[in-house]
Amino acid sequence: MTRSVLPALFLLACSATDTAPLATVDSASWMSQVVLHPEQFRALTDADRDGWVALHGSALATAVTAFSEDSTGARRARLARQVVYTDLAAITDIAVWRTLEQWQQQALPVDEGMAGVAPMWRRCGGPDRLPERFHASGPVPMDGTILPQWAEERATAWAGKADPLRELVSEPIYQNETRVVRDPCGYAFLVAADDPSALMGALGTSEDLGARFLSATATPEDLSAAVAREPDPGAFGARSPSLPEFQADDLTTLHESVRALDAYIDSQRAELVARAPDEGKELMEALGLAERLRQEVLTARAHALVATQPELALALADIAWDATDRRVGPRNLPSTASVRARALLAAGRPREALDALEPLIAAFPEAAGAREWVADLVVLQHMGRAGNSKEN
């Protein structure tokens, strides 16, 4: 069967089959448990079939509501969504910073819309969320402390309320004859509204297979290590003990780490398929389990680097992204799309960041606000110098 077959068919079709564990395979990993013991997969998915189908298909909004409330699966879906919101907040912060810089450098007139952006953004801590290198050249551009009335009302009305933000984060919050302003704080509010550290902590104490299935944390030890080591939800599982060591001092060591990871996953897949029951082989192929583990790990590793080494993070995200299918879905995670766009923007390539955001918009409509900030930056950077782009 091919990977184009709907995962739900296999959620319905698996039957209980057992086989002896292999000494050469990491029997504690979620991939081993599912492939060698499909009945464990069925036990996991029977109660929340729709949620697991949605999570596998990267339909995070559907997954959050399809899972039983406060179940392990619901926490997994919420954490995955928070990773994307964290990236969108970072993308917005970078775009706002550089927009304010450009506005100031080009001595453009400051209307009421732009006058509200800097103080509003400062109030929600935007500059504090940026890496140190953004502050090397001086203070926050177009600094301000007093919010115009429209910005005051906006900050007060939606602070901490996730549902209206999720629905309206991409909508203009101010508009006049010359300028449309979108919320510089909405994604940060969304991250704060469902604390990722609390979700990670709750998953770390769970012995349920669902706390690890389809994630970068293959084993219980990996999950415990991630809770102890990774404050960034996107980097959860970047340095899992069960996997080959992650080293990325430069492109050479990065590619060596990727080759080591690929060799490990390929060997695990070959041995599992050699010993798995037919149902397990079907699951391995139809759900793309080995490919999913690889993309989850590479995406987590990209997140571990994106704030300090965006070019290396971009290299990992490009390797993780399945270019044969540009859509977000079973083959491509929303967080892979978002970290690619974030790395491109941090590396000073906003036009390419726009392109990288496109696949995310269809699956994550609320990403449109971040995309508009980047689009505004692209226009602003190229005003008066058409045909002289600094991007390659």
JOGI-V884851 format. One record per residue. N is the residue number from 1. RES is the residue in three letters. PSI is psi in radians with two decimals (NA if undefined). OMEGA is omega in whole degrees, 0 to 359 (999 if undefined). D_LAST is the distance of its C-alpha to the last C-alpha in whole Angstrom. Layout:
n=N res=RES psi=PSI omega=OMEGA d_last=D_LAST
n=N res=RES psi=PSI omega=OMEGA d_last=D_LAST
This chain:
n=1 res=MET psi=2.60 omega=183 d_last=42
n=2 res=THR psi=2.92 omega=180 d_last=38
n=3 res=ARG psi=-0.18 omega=179 d_last=35
n=4 res=SER psi=-0.26 omega=178 d_last=36
n=5 res=VAL psi=2.39 omega=182 d_last=39
n=6 res=LEU psi=2.30 omega=179 d_last=39
n=7 res=PRO psi=-0.52 omega=182 d_last=40
n=8 res=ALA psi=-0.53 omega=179 d_last=43
n=9 res=LEU psi=-0.66 omega=181 d_last=45
n=10 res=PHE psi=-0.49 omega=174 d_last=45
n=11 res=LEU psi=-0.55 omega=180 d_last=46
n=12 res=LEU psi=-0.49 omega=193 d_last=49
n=13 res=ALA psi=-0.32 omega=187 d_last=49
n=14 res=CYS psi=2.40 omega=176 d_last=49
n=15 res=SER psi=2.81 omega=184 d_last=53
n=16 res=ALA psi=2.13 omega=177 d_last=54
n=17 res=THR psi=2.41 omega=182 d_last=54
n=18 res=ASP psi=2.70 omega=175 d_last=54
n=19 res=THR psi=2.76 omega=183 d_last=54
n=20 res=ALA psi=2.44 omega=178 d_last=54
n=21 res=PRO psi=2.67 omega=181 d_last=51
n=22 res=LEU psi=2.41 omega=179 d_last=50
n=23 res=ALA psi=-0.51 omega=184 d_last=50
n=24 res=THR psi=-0.03 omega=179 d_last=47
n=25 res=VAL psi=2.47 omega=178 d_last=45
n=26 res=ASP psi=1.67 omega=187 d_last=44
n=27 res=SER psi=-0.22 omega=179 d_last=46
n=28 res=ALA psi=-0.19 omega=183 d_last=45
n=29 res=SER psi=2.65 omega=180 d_last=42
n=30 res=TRP psi=-0.54 omega=180 d_last=42
n=31 res=MET psi=-0.72 omega=177 d_last=40
n=32 res=SER psi=-0.76 omega=181 d_last=44
n=33 res=GLN psi=-0.73 omega=182 d_last=46
n=34 res=VAL psi=-0.74 omega=186 d_last=44
n=35 res=VAL psi=-0.74 omega=181 d_last=44
n=36 res=LEU psi=-0.43 omega=184 d_last=48
n=37 res=HIS psi=1.27 omega=183 d_last=49
n=38 res=PRO psi=-0.40 omega=179 d_last=48
n=39 res=GLU psi=-0.47 omega=176 d_last=51
n=40 res=GLN psi=-0.65 omega=175 d_last=49
n=41 res=PHE psi=-0.77 omega=180 d_last=47
n=42 res=ARG psi=-0.69 omega=178 d_last=49
n=43 res=ALA psi=-0.64 omega=179 d_last=51
n=44 res=LEU psi=-0.78 omega=191 d_last=48
n=45 res=THR psi=-0.27 omega=183 d_last=46
n=46 res=ASP psi=-0.72 omega=186 d_last=50
n=47 res=ALA psi=-0.54 omega=186 d_last=50
n=48 res=ASP psi=0.90 omega=185 d_last=47
n=49 res=ARG psi=-0.83 omega=183 d_last=45
n=50 res=ASP psi=-0.65 omega=179 d_last=43
n=51 res=GLY psi=-0.75 omega=181 d_last=42
n=52 res=TRP psi=-0.63 omega=175 d_last=41
n=53 res=VAL psi=-0.77 omega=181 d_last=39
n=54 res=ALA psi=-0.71 omega=179 d_last=37
n=55 res=LEU psi=-0.75 omega=177 d_last=36
n=56 res=HIS psi=-0.65 omega=181 d_last=35
n=57 res=GLY psi=0.10 omega=178 d_last=33
n=58 res=SER psi=0.39 omega=175 d_last=31
n=59 res=ALA psi=1.38 omega=192 d_last=33
n=60 res=LEU psi=-0.67 omega=179 d_last=34
n=61 res=ALA psi=-0.72 omega=177 d_last=35
n=62 res=THR psi=-0.74 omega=182 d_last=38
n=63 res=ALA psi=-0.73 omega=182 d_last=38
n=64 res=VAL psi=-0.71 omega=182 d_last=39
n=65 res=THR psi=-0.39 omega=183 d_last=42
n=66 res=ALA psi=-0.53 omega=179 d_last=43
n=67 res=PHE psi=2.68 omega=172 d_last=44
n=68 res=SER psi=2.42 omega=183 d_last=47
n=69 res=GLU psi=2.34 omega=179 d_last=47
n=70 res=ASP psi=0.32 omega=174 d_last=47
n=71 res=SER psi=2.92 omega=176 d_last=46
n=72 res=THR psi=-0.73 omega=179 d_last=44
n=73 res=GLY psi=-0.71 omega=179 d_last=42
n=74 res=ALA psi=-0.69 omega=178 d_last=42
n=75 res=ARG psi=-0.69 omega=178 d_last=41
n=76 res=ARG psi=-0.79 omega=181 d_last=38
n=77 res=ALA psi=-0.71 omega=179 d_last=37
n=78 res=ARG psi=-0.70 omega=179 d_last=37
n=79 res=LEU psi=-0.73 omega=178 d_last=35
n=80 res=ALA psi=-0.69 omega=178 d_last=32
n=81 res=ARG psi=-0.66 omega=180 d_last=32
n=82 res=GLN psi=-0.54 omega=176 d_last=32
n=83 res=VAL psi=-0.77 omega=179 d_last=29
n=84 res=VAL psi=-0.74 omega=178 d_last=27
n=85 res=TYR psi=-0.65 omega=177 d_last=28
n=86 res=THR psi=-0.74 omega=176 d_last=27
n=87 res=ASP psi=-0.75 omega=180 d_last=24
n=88 res=LEU psi=-0.62 omega=175 d_last=24
n=89 res=ALA psi=-0.75 omega=179 d_last=26
n=90 res=ALA psi=-0.73 omega=177 d_last=23
n=91 res=ILE psi=-0.79 omega=179 d_last=20
n=92 res=THR psi=-0.77 omega=179 d_last=23
n=93 res=ASP psi=-0.82 omega=180 d_last=23
n=94 res=ILE psi=-0.78 omega=182 d_last=20
n=95 res=ALA psi=-0.71 omega=179 d_last=19
n=96 res=VAL psi=-0.82 omega=179 d_last=23
n=97 res=TRP psi=-0.88 omega=184 d_last=22
n=98 res=ARG psi=-0.53 omega=174 d_last=19
n=99 res=THR psi=-0.81 omega=179 d_last=20
n=100 res=LEU psi=-0.69 omega=176 d_last=24
n=101 res=GLU psi=-0.87 omega=182 d_last=22
n=102 res=GLN psi=-0.71 omega=180 d_last=20
n=103 res=TRP psi=-0.74 omega=181 d_last=23
n=104 res=GLN psi=-0.79 omega=182 d_last=25
n=105 res=GLN psi=-0.63 omega=181 d_last=23
n=106 res=GLN psi=0.05 omega=178 d_last=23
n=107 res=ALA psi=0.77 omega=179 d_last=27
n=108 res=LEU psi=2.64 omega=180 d_last=27
n=109 res=PRO psi=2.44 omega=182 d_last=30
n=110 res=VAL psi=1.81 omega=178 d_last=31
n=111 res=ASP psi=-3.11 omega=184 d_last=33
n=112 res=GLU psi=-0.57 omega=179 d_last=35
n=113 res=GLY psi=-0.89 omega=180 d_last=32
n=114 res=MET psi=-0.53 omega=179 d_last=30
n=115 res=ALA psi=-0.45 omega=180 d_last=33
n=116 res=GLY psi=-0.34 omega=187 d_last=34
n=117 res=VAL psi=-0.91 omega=186 d_last=30
n=118 res=ALA psi=-0.89 omega=180 d_last=30
n=119 res=PRO psi=-0.60 omega=177 d_last=34
n=120 res=MET psi=-0.76 omega=180 d_last=34
n=121 res=TRP psi=-0.70 omega=178 d_last=31
n=122 res=ARG psi=-0.69 omega=182 d_last=33
n=123 res=ARG psi=-0.65 omega=180 d_last=36
n=124 res=CYS psi=0.21 omega=172 d_last=34
n=125 res=GLY psi=0.33 omega=182 d_last=33
n=126 res=GLY psi=-0.91 omega=180 d_last=29
n=127 res=PRO psi=-0.58 omega=181 d_last=28
n=128 res=ASP psi=-0.36 omega=181 d_last=30
n=129 res=ARG psi=-0.16 omega=182 d_last=28
n=130 res=LEU psi=2.62 omega=175 d_last=25
n=131 res=PRO psi=2.77 omega=183 d_last=24
n=132 res=GLU psi=-0.62 omega=186 d_last=26
n=133 res=ARG psi=-0.39 omega=179 d_last=22
n=134 res=PHE psi=-0.35 omega=184 d_last=22
n=135 res=HIS psi=0.04 omega=186 d_last=25
n=136 res=ALA psi=-0.55 omega=186 d_last=25
n=137 res=SER psi=-0.08 omega=179 d_last=24
n=138 res=GLY psi=-2.93 omega=183 d_last=28
n=139 res=PRO psi=3.04 omega=178 d_last=29
n=140 res=VAL psi=2.21 omega=180 d_last=28
n=141 res=PRO psi=2.64 omega=182 d_last=27
n=142 res=MET psi=0.86 omega=182 d_last=29
n=143 res=ASP psi=2.67 omega=180 d_last=32
n=144 res=GLY psi=2.71 omega=182 d_last=35
n=145 res=THR psi=-0.33 omega=184 d_last=38
n=146 res=ILE psi=2.17 omega=178 d_last=40
n=147 res=LEU psi=2.31 omega=168 d_last=39
n=148 res=PRO psi=2.81 omega=185 d_last=39
n=149 res=GLN psi=-0.73 omega=182 d_last=42
n=150 res=TRP psi=-0.67 omega=181 d_last=39
n=151 res=ALA psi=-0.62 omega=177 d_last=37
n=152 res=GLU psi=-0.80 omega=181 d_last=40
n=153 res=GLU psi=-0.70 omega=181 d_last=42
n=154 res=ARG psi=-0.80 omega=182 d_last=39
n=155 res=ALA psi=-0.66 omega=182 d_last=38
n=156 res=THR psi=-0.71 omega=188 d_last=42
n=157 res=ALA psi=-0.63 omega=189 d_last=42
n=158 res=TRP psi=-0.08 omega=184 d_last=40
n=159 res=ALA psi=2.12 omega=176 d_last=40
n=160 res=GLY psi=-0.02 omega=180 d_last=40
n=161 res=LYS psi=1.84 omega=191 d_last=41
n=162 res=ALA psi=-0.74 omega=187 d_last=38
n=163 res=ASP psi=-0.88 omega=178 d_last=39
n=164 res=PRO psi=-0.58 omega=178 d_last=39
n=165 res=LEU psi=-0.75 omega=182 d_last=36
n=166 res=ARG psi=-0.64 omega=181 d_last=34
n=167 res=GLU psi=-0.55 omega=191 d_last=35
n=168 res=LEU psi=0.10 omega=187 d_last=34
n=169 res=VAL psi=-0.45 omega=180 d_last=31
n=170 res=SER psi=-0.07 omega=181 d_last=29
n=171 res=GLU psi=2.58 omega=175 d_last=31
n=172 res=PRO psi=2.45 omega=176 d_last=31
n=173 res=ILE psi=-0.17 omega=175 d_last=34
n=174 res=TYR psi=2.49 omega=180 d_last=34
n=175 res=GLN psi=2.33 omega=171 d_last=33
n=176 res=ASN psi=-2.79 omega=185 d_last=34
n=177 res=GLU psi=-0.44 omega=187 d_last=34
n=178 res=THR psi=-0.23 omega=191 d_last=30
n=179 res=ARG psi=2.35 omega=171 d_last=29
n=180 res=VAL psi=2.20 omega=181 d_last=29
n=181 res=VAL psi=2.27 omega=176 d_last=29
n=182 res=ARG psi=2.76 omega=188 d_last=28
n=183 res=ASP psi=2.11 omega=176 d_last=30
n=184 res=PRO psi=-0.05 omega=188 d_last=28
n=185 res=CYS psi=-0.18 omega=191 d_last=31
n=186 res=GLY psi=-0.77 omega=182 d_last=31
n=187 res=TYR psi=-0.63 omega=177 d_last=30
n=188 res=ALA psi=-0.68 omega=176 d_last=31
n=189 res=PHE psi=-0.69 omega=180 d_last=34
n=190 res=LEU psi=-0.68 omega=176 d_last=34
n=191 res=VAL psi=-0.79 omega=182 d_last=33
n=192 res=ALA psi=-0.46 omega=184 d_last=36
n=193 res=ALA psi=-0.29 omega=178 d_last=39
n=194 res=ASP psi=1.44 omega=192 d_last=39
n=195 res=ASP psi=1.98 omega=180 d_last=38
n=196 res=PRO psi=-0.62 omega=181 d_last=36
n=197 res=SER psi=-0.62 omega=177 d_last=38
n=198 res=ALA psi=-0.70 omega=178 d_last=41
n=199 res=LEU psi=-0.76 omega=179 d_last=40
n=200 res=MET psi=-0.72 omega=179 d_last=39
n=201 res=GLY psi=-0.71 omega=179 d_last=42
n=202 res=ALA psi=-0.70 omega=178 d_last=44
n=203 res=LEU psi=-0.61 omega=182 d_last=42
n=204 res=GLY psi=-0.39 omega=179 d_last=43
n=205 res=THR psi=-0.02 omega=182 d_last=47
n=206 res=SER psi=2.36 omega=175 d_last=47
n=207 res=GLU psi=0.05 omega=181 d_last=48
n=208 res=ASP psi=2.39 omega=174 d_last=47
n=209 res=LEU psi=-0.57 omega=181 d_last=45
n=210 res=GLY psi=-0.36 omega=178 d_last=43
n=211 res=ALA psi=-0.29 omega=183 d_last=42
n=212 res=ARG psi=-0.43 omega=186 d_last=40
n=213 res=PHE psi=2.32 omega=181 d_last=39
n=214 res=LEU psi=0.72 omega=180 d_last=36
n=215 res=SER psi=3.06 omega=177 d_last=34
n=216 res=ALA psi=-0.26 omega=180 d_last=33
n=217 res=THR psi=1.65 omega=189 d_last=36
n=218 res=ALA psi=-0.63 omega=186 d_last=38
n=219 res=THR psi=2.88 omega=174 d_last=42
n=220 res=PRO psi=-0.64 omega=178 d_last=44
n=221 res=GLU psi=-0.71 omega=177 d_last=43
n=222 res=ASP psi=-0.74 omega=182 d_last=39
n=223 res=LEU psi=-0.78 omega=179 d_last=40
n=224 res=SER psi=-0.72 omega=179 d_last=42
n=225 res=ALA psi=-0.67 omega=180 d_last=40
n=226 res=ALA psi=-0.72 omega=179 d_last=37
n=227 res=VAL psi=-0.70 omega=183 d_last=39
n=228 res=ALA psi=-0.46 omega=194 d_last=40
n=229 res=ARG psi=-0.55 omega=194 d_last=37
n=230 res=GLU psi=1.78 omega=174 d_last=34
n=231 res=PRO psi=-0.40 omega=180 d_last=34
n=232 res=ASP psi=2.10 omega=182 d_last=31
n=233 res=PRO psi=-0.53 omega=179 d_last=32
n=234 res=GLY psi=-0.51 omega=182 d_last=28
n=235 res=ALA psi=0.17 omega=181 d_last=29
n=236 res=PHE psi=1.92 omega=181 d_last=32
n=237 res=GLY psi=0.14 omega=181 d_last=33
n=238 res=ALA psi=-0.51 omega=182 d_last=30
n=239 res=ARG psi=0.98 omega=182 d_last=33
n=240 res=SER psi=2.28 omega=181 d_last=35
n=241 res=PRO psi=-0.49 omega=183 d_last=38
n=242 res=SER psi=-0.23 omega=185 d_last=39
n=243 res=LEU psi=2.81 omega=177 d_last=35
n=244 res=PRO psi=2.64 omega=184 d_last=34
n=245 res=GLU psi=2.44 omega=178 d_last=33
n=246 res=PHE psi=2.06 omega=177 d_last=30
n=247 res=GLN psi=2.33 omega=182 d_last=28
n=248 res=ALA psi=1.16 omega=177 d_last=24
n=249 res=ASP psi=-0.49 omega=180 d_last=24
n=250 res=ASP psi=-3.09 omega=182 d_last=21
n=251 res=LEU psi=-0.58 omega=181 d_last=19
n=252 res=THR psi=-0.88 omega=180 d_last=22
n=253 res=THR psi=-0.58 omega=177 d_last=25
n=254 res=LEU psi=-0.85 omega=181 d_last=23
n=255 res=HIS psi=-0.56 omega=175 d_last=23
n=256 res=GLU psi=-0.71 omega=178 d_last=26
n=257 res=SER psi=-0.67 omega=178 d_last=27
n=258 res=VAL psi=-0.74 omega=179 d_last=26
n=259 res=ARG psi=-0.69 omega=179 d_last=28
n=260 res=ALA psi=-0.72 omega=177 d_last=31
n=261 res=LEU psi=-0.78 omega=180 d_last=31
n=262 res=ASP psi=-0.74 omega=180 d_last=30
n=263 res=ALA psi=-0.71 omega=180 d_last=33
n=264 res=TYR psi=-0.87 omega=182 d_last=35
n=265 res=ILE psi=-0.71 omega=179 d_last=34
n=266 res=ASP psi=-0.70 omega=180 d_last=35
n=267 res=SER psi=-0.70 omega=177 d_last=38
n=268 res=GLN psi=-0.76 omega=180 d_last=39
n=269 res=ARG psi=-0.80 omega=183 d_last=39
n=270 res=ALA psi=-0.75 omega=182 d_last=41
n=271 res=GLU psi=-0.62 omega=177 d_last=44
n=272 res=LEU psi=-0.79 omega=180 d_last=44
n=273 res=VAL psi=-0.61 omega=180 d_last=44
n=274 res=ALA psi=-0.45 omega=185 d_last=46
n=275 res=ARG psi=-0.10 omega=188 d_last=49
n=276 res=ALA psi=2.64 omega=169 d_last=48
n=277 res=PRO psi=2.90 omega=183 d_last=50
n=278 res=ASP psi=-0.71 omega=181 d_last=49
n=279 res=GLU psi=-0.68 omega=179 d_last=48
n=280 res=GLY psi=-0.69 omega=178 d_last=46
n=281 res=LYS psi=-0.71 omega=178 d_last=44
n=282 res=GLU psi=-0.73 omega=178 d_last=43
n=283 res=LEU psi=-0.77 omega=180 d_last=42
n=284 res=MET psi=-0.78 omega=184 d_last=40
n=285 res=GLU psi=-0.88 omega=188 d_last=38
n=286 res=ALA psi=-0.64 omega=180 d_last=38
n=287 res=LEU psi=-0.07 omega=179 d_last=37
n=288 res=GLY psi=0.85 omega=189 d_last=34
n=289 res=LEU psi=-0.75 omega=180 d_last=36
n=290 res=ALA psi=-0.72 omega=178 d_last=34
n=291 res=GLU psi=-0.64 omega=179 d_last=31
n=292 res=ARG psi=-0.78 omega=178 d_last=31
n=293 res=LEU psi=-0.78 omega=180 d_last=32
n=294 res=ARG psi=-0.82 omega=182 d_last=29
n=295 res=GLN psi=-0.67 omega=178 d_last=27
n=296 res=GLU psi=-0.79 omega=182 d_last=29
n=297 res=VAL psi=-0.82 omega=181 d_last=29
n=298 res=LEU psi=-0.65 omega=179 d_last=25
n=299 res=THR psi=-0.72 omega=176 d_last=24
n=300 res=ALA psi=-0.70 omega=179 d_last=27
n=301 res=ARG psi=-0.61 omega=175 d_last=25
n=302 res=ALA psi=-0.72 omega=178 d_last=22
n=303 res=HIS psi=-0.59 omega=180 d_last=24
n=304 res=ALA psi=-0.36 omega=184 d_last=26
n=305 res=LEU psi=-0.30 omega=197 d_last=22
n=306 res=VAL psi=-0.56 omega=182 d_last=20
n=307 res=ALA psi=-0.51 omega=186 d_last=22
n=308 res=THR psi=-0.53 omega=182 d_last=22
n=309 res=GLN psi=1.23 omega=187 d_last=19
n=310 res=PRO psi=-0.55 omega=180 d_last=16
n=311 res=GLU psi=-0.69 omega=177 d_last=14
n=312 res=LEU psi=-0.68 omega=176 d_last=17
n=313 res=ALA psi=-0.71 omega=179 d_last=18
n=314 res=LEU psi=-0.71 omega=178 d_last=15
n=315 res=ALA psi=-0.74 omega=179 d_last=16
n=316 res=LEU psi=-0.75 omega=180 d_last=19
n=317 res=ALA psi=-0.65 omega=177 d_last=19
n=318 res=ASP psi=-0.67 omega=178 d_last=17
n=319 res=ILE psi=-0.68 omega=182 d_last=20
n=320 res=ALA psi=-0.61 omega=186 d_last=22
n=321 res=TRP psi=2.24 omega=178 d_last=20
n=322 res=ASP psi=1.73 omega=185 d_last=22
n=323 res=ALA psi=-0.17 omega=177 d_last=20
n=324 res=THR psi=-0.27 omega=178 d_last=23
n=325 res=ASP psi=1.73 omega=187 d_last=24
n=326 res=ARG psi=-0.08 omega=181 d_last=21
n=327 res=ARG psi=2.60 omega=167 d_last=24
n=328 res=VAL psi=2.27 omega=183 d_last=26
n=329 res=GLY psi=-2.61 omega=181 d_last=29
n=330 res=PRO psi=-0.53 omega=182 d_last=31
n=331 res=ARG psi=-0.34 omega=183 d_last=28
n=332 res=ASN psi=2.18 omega=181 d_last=25
n=333 res=LEU psi=2.57 omega=172 d_last=26
n=334 res=PRO psi=-0.65 omega=182 d_last=26
n=335 res=SER psi=-0.44 omega=174 d_last=25
n=336 res=THR psi=-0.75 omega=177 d_last=22
n=337 res=ALA psi=-0.77 omega=185 d_last=20
n=338 res=SER psi=-0.66 omega=180 d_last=21
n=339 res=VAL psi=-0.53 omega=174 d_last=20
n=340 res=ARG psi=-0.83 omega=180 d_last=17
n=341 res=ALA psi=-0.72 omega=180 d_last=16
n=342 res=ARG psi=-0.76 omega=180 d_last=17
n=343 res=ALA psi=-0.73 omega=179 d_last=15
n=344 res=LEU psi=-0.76 omega=180 d_last=12
n=345 res=LEU psi=-0.76 omega=179 d_last=13
n=346 res=ALA psi=-0.53 omega=179 d_last=15
n=347 res=ALA psi=0.04 omega=177 d_last=12
n=348 res=GLY psi=0.55 omega=182 d_last=11
n=349 res=ARG psi=1.16 omega=187 d_last=8
n=350 res=PRO psi=-0.59 omega=178 d_last=11
n=351 res=ARG psi=-0.76 omega=179 d_last=10
n=352 res=GLU psi=-0.56 omega=176 d_last=9
n=353 res=ALA psi=-0.67 omega=176 d_last=13
n=354 res=LEU psi=-0.81 omega=180 d_last=14
n=355 res=ASP psi=-0.69 omega=181 d_last=14
n=356 res=ALA psi=-0.47 omega=179 d_last=15
n=357 res=LEU psi=-0.39 omega=185 d_last=18
n=358 res=GLU psi=-0.84 omega=180 d_last=19
n=359 res=PRO psi=-0.46 omega=182 d_last=21
n=360 res=LEU psi=-0.55 omega=186 d_last=23
n=361 res=ILE psi=-0.73 omega=183 d_last=24
n=362 res=ALA psi=-0.68 omega=182 d_last=27
n=363 res=ALA psi=-0.37 omega=186 d_last=28
n=364 res=PHE psi=1.31 omega=185 d_last=28
n=365 res=PRO psi=-0.52 omega=181 d_last=29
n=366 res=GLU psi=-0.14 omega=176 d_last=29
n=367 res=ALA psi=-0.16 omega=184 d_last=25
n=368 res=ALA psi=-0.56 omega=180 d_last=25
n=369 res=GLY psi=-0.79 omega=177 d_last=25
n=370 res=ALA psi=-0.70 omega=180 d_last=22
n=371 res=ARG psi=-0.68 omega=181 d_last=20
n=372 res=GLU psi=-0.63 omega=175 d_last=22
n=373 res=TRP psi=-0.74 omega=180 d_last=21
n=374 res=VAL psi=-0.72 omega=179 d_last=17
n=375 res=ALA psi=-0.73 omega=177 d_last=17
n=376 res=ASP psi=-0.72 omega=179 d_last=19
n=377 res=LEU psi=-0.76 omega=179 d_last=17
n=378 res=VAL psi=-0.82 omega=179 d_last=14
n=379 res=VAL psi=-0.79 omega=183 d_last=16
n=380 res=LEU psi=-0.73 omega=182 d_last=18
n=381 res=GLN psi=-0.45 omega=185 d_last=15
n=382 res=HIS psi=0.15 omega=174 d_last=14
n=383 res=MET psi=2.20 omega=176 d_last=18
n=384 res=GLY psi=0.01 omega=177 d_last=18
n=385 res=ARG psi=0.76 omega=179 d_last=15
n=386 res=ALA psi=2.39 omega=180 d_last=14
n=387 res=GLY psi=0.07 omega=181 d_last=12
n=388 res=ASN psi=0.82 omega=183 d_last=10
n=389 res=SER psi=2.49 omega=175 d_last=8
n=390 res=LYS psi=-0.15 omega=181 d_last=7
n=391 res=GLU psi=2.55 omega=177 d_last=4
n=392 res=ASN psi=NA omega=999 d_last=0
